[in-house]
Amino acid sequence: MSNVLGFRPNSDGLRYSLALYGDGSGADDRLAIRFVLDASSWPILCEKCRLKSPDEAMASPGWSESFERLIRGEATANDLLYDVREFIDTNRHPFQDRASSSATIAFSNESDVNSWCAVWTADGWVNYLSFDQG
């Protein structure tokens, strides 16, 4: 986790799940983490994971289409933050917090349907969720 996050999270209440799967058709890697938010670690996490807000993703000419396809699929557009929260809540692990309207939410730069990382805060916790299909 330290290599992924850029720091060692506090072990109090730490929960995680790592699933690695590979066969002849490729790999399917998933990592879910929930840990106590330490304000000094947030900037490190943002830099290490190259986090961008959903608004920044949608404003990026080279990324917005891929990001929208990740979040919305073929569905018609609703409110962006609503769709982002729905995406997170559909993919999160049971031990991770729901993405509330007050959550800070970010995605790793260039997240798309094949490889993405979502990070969100909730009541003093950080939730990290990543998927990579390669």
C-alpha positions in Angstrom: 0.0 0.0 0.0 2.8 2.4 0.8 4.1 2.1 -2.8 0.6 2.8 -4.2 -0.3 5.6 -1.8 3.1 7.3 -1.4 3.0 6.9 2.4 2.1 4.3 5.0 -1.4 4.8 6.2 -2.3 4.6 9.9 -3.2 1.0 10.7 -6.0 1.9 13.1 -9.2 0.8 11.3 -7.3 0.1 8.1 -9.2 -2.2 5.8 -8.2 -3.4 2.3 -8.8 -5.9 -0.4 -6.4 -6.9 -3.2 -7.5 -9.1 -6.0 -5.2 -10.2 -8.8 -6.5 -12.3 -11.6 -4.7 -13.3 -14.8 -5.4 -15.8 -17.6 -4.8 -16.0 -21.3 -7.0 -13.1 -22.0 -5.2 -10.6 -19.7 -5.2 -9.4 -16.1 -7.9 -8.0 -13.9 -6.4 -6.2 -10.8 -8.5 -4.5 -8.1 -7.4 -2.7 -5.0 -9.7 -1.3 -2.3 -8.4 0.5 0.8 -10.1 2.5 3.6 -7.9 4.3 6.1 -8.0 7.3 8.5 -7.5 10.6 6.8 -4.4 12.4 7.9 -4.5 15.9 6.5 -0.7 15.9 5.9 -1.0 12.7 3.8 -3.7 14.1 1.5 -1.3 16.2 -0.7 1.1 13.2 -1.0 -1.8 11.0 -2.1 -2.9 13.6 -4.6 0.6 13.9 -6.1 1.4 10.1 -6.1 -1.9 9.1 -7.7 -2.1 12.2 -9.9 -5.6 12.9 -8.7 -7.9 15.3 -10.5 -11.5 16.3 -9.6 -14.4 15.2 -11.8 -14.7 18.8 -13.1 -11.0 18.9 -14.0 -11.5 15.6 -15.9 -14.4 16.9 -17.8 -12.5 20.1 -18.7 -9.5 18.1 -20.1 -9.9 17.9 -23.9 -7.9 14.7 -24.2 -9.5 13.0 -21.3 -13.2 14.2 -21.0 -14.7 11.7 -23.4 -13.0 8.7 -21.8 -13.8 9.9 -18.4 -17.5 10.4 -19.3 -17.7 6.9 -20.8 -16.2 5.5 -17.6 -18.7 7.3 -15.4 -21.8 7.2 -17.5 -21.3 4.3 -19.9 -24.0 4.6 -22.5 -26.5 6.3 -20.1 -27.8 9.7 -20.7 -26.1 12.5 -18.8 -27.4 13.4 -15.4 -25.6 15.7 -13.0 -21.9 14.9 -13.1 -21.4 14.6 -9.4 -24.5 12.5 -9.1 -23.1 10.1 -11.8 -19.7 10.0 -10.1 -21.2 9.1 -6.8 -23.3 6.4 -8.4 -20.2 5.0 -10.2 -18.3 4.9 -6.9 -21.2 3.4 -4.9 -21.7 0.7 -7.6 -18.0 -0.3 -7.5 -17.0 0.2 -3.9 -16.4 -2.6 -1.4 -18.8 -3.1 1.5 -16.2 -1.9 4.0 -15.8 1.4 2.0 -18.0 4.5 2.6 -20.6 5.6 0.3 -19.7 8.7 -1.7 -21.9 11.4 -0.1 -22.6 14.8 -1.6 -20.1 16.3 0.9 -17.3 13.9 -0.1 -14.1 15.1 -1.8 -13.8 13.0 -4.9 -10.9 12.6 -7.3 -9.8 10.2 -10.0 -6.3 9.4 -11.2 -5.4 11.3 -14.3 -6.5 9.7 -17.5 -8.7 7.1 -15.8 -10.8 5.2 -18.4 -12.8 2.0 -18.7 -9.7 -0.1 -18.8 -7.7 1.4 -15.9 -9.1 3.8 -13.2 -8.6 4.9 -9.7 -11.1 6.8 -7.6 -10.4 8.3 -4.2 -13.0 9.9 -1.9 -13.3 11.1 1.7 -16.0 10.5 4.2 -16.2 11.5 7.8 -12.4 11.4 8.5 -11.7 8.4 6.2 -10.1 8.1 2.8 -11.4 5.4 0.4 -9.2 4.3 -2.5 -10.5 2.0 -5.3 -8.6 1.0 -8.4 -9.2 -1.3 -11.3 -6.8 -2.3 -14.0 -7.5 -4.6 -16.9 -4.5 -5.2 -19.0 
